[in-house]
Amino acid sequence: MAKQQSDNQSNKKSNKQFNYDLLLKRMKVHRHSQTTLSELMEISRATLNAKMNSRIPFTQKDIISICRILEISNDEVGDYFFHEESDGKR
């Protein structure tokens, strides 16, 4: 029973929707599409797209890589990766 509750809580956490509009703007400033960014990250474009649409979560490795590529400082990470969607949009 406790295991099932724990699994349900994990699933609820992974269903959070994040807004990556600021990240998309930063990509444009640095002239990167999902294709070019995914190539530099050494992941498929489909995987990056799934991450940016909150279907699968970004890993720490992903976040570090994107921050390096897009010159995002440690102080800005939360603004780019942890801005939750409001009203269930996206």
C-alpha positions as CSV (number, residue, x, y, z in Angstrom):
1,M,0.0,0.0,0.0
2,A,2.8,2.5,0.9
3,K,4.6,1.6,-2.3
4,Q,1.5,2.3,-4.4
5,Q,1.1,5.7,-2.7
6,S,4.7,6.5,-3.3
7,D,4.4,5.6,-7.0
8,N,1.3,7.7,-7.3
9,Q,3.0,10.7,-5.7
10,S,6.0,10.3,-8.1
11,N,3.7,10.2,-11.1
12,K,1.9,13.4,-9.9
13,K,5.3,15.2,-9.6
14,S,6.4,14.2,-13.1
15,N,3.2,15.5,-14.6
16,K,4.0,19.1,-13.8
17,Q,3.8,21.4,-16.8
18,F,6.6,24.0,-17.1
19,N,6.7,27.1,-19.3
20,Y,9.8,27.2,-21.4
21,D,9.0,30.4,-23.3
22,L,12.0,32.2,-21.8
23,L,14.2,29.3,-22.9
24,L,12.8,29.5,-26.4
25,K,13.6,33.3,-26.5
26,R,17.1,32.6,-25.3
27,M,17.5,30.0,-28.1
28,K,16.5,32.6,-30.7
29,V,18.9,35.2,-29.3
30,H,21.7,32.6,-29.7
31,R,20.3,31.6,-33.1
32,H,19.5,28.0,-32.1
33,S,16.6,25.9,-33.2
34,Q,15.6,22.7,-31.4
35,T,17.5,20.9,-34.1
36,T,20.8,22.8,-33.6
37,L,20.5,22.8,-29.8
38,S,19.8,19.0,-29.7
39,E,22.8,18.3,-31.9
40,L,25.1,20.3,-29.6
41,M,23.5,18.4,-26.6
42,E,24.0,15.1,-28.5
43,I,20.3,14.1,-28.1
44,S,17.6,13.7,-30.7
45,R,15.5,16.7,-31.7
46,A,12.4,14.6,-30.8
47,T,13.8,14.1,-27.2
48,L,14.5,17.8,-26.8
49,N,11.0,18.6,-28.1
50,A,9.5,16.2,-25.6
51,K,11.4,17.8,-22.8
52,M,10.4,21.3,-23.9
53,N,6.7,20.2,-23.9
54,S,7.0,18.7,-20.4
55,R,6.4,15.1,-21.7
56,I,9.7,14.0,-20.1
57,P,11.8,15.9,-17.6
58,F,15.1,17.7,-18.2
59,T,18.0,15.9,-16.5
60,Q,20.7,17.8,-14.6
61,K,23.0,16.9,-17.4
62,D,20.6,18.5,-19.9
63,I,20.3,21.7,-17.9
64,I,24.0,22.0,-17.5
65,S,24.6,21.5,-21.2
66,I,21.9,24.0,-22.2
67,C,23.2,26.6,-19.7
68,R,26.7,26.2,-21.2
69,I,25.5,26.5,-24.8
70,L,23.1,29.4,-24.2
71,E,25.3,31.1,-21.6
72,I,22.7,31.0,-18.8
73,S,24.2,31.8,-15.4
74,N,23.6,29.7,-12.3
75,D,21.4,32.5,-10.9
76,E,19.1,32.3,-13.9
77,V,18.6,28.6,-14.1
78,G,15.3,28.7,-12.1
79,D,13.8,31.3,-14.5
80,Y,14.5,29.1,-17.5
81,F,13.7,25.6,-16.2
82,F,11.4,25.8,-13.3
83,H,8.6,28.3,-14.2
84,E,5.4,26.3,-13.8
85,E,2.5,26.7,-16.1
86,S,-0.5,28.4,-14.6
87,D,-4.1,27.3,-15.3
88,G,-2.9,24.1,-16.8
89,K,-1.9,25.8,-20.1
90,R,0.6,24.3,-22.6
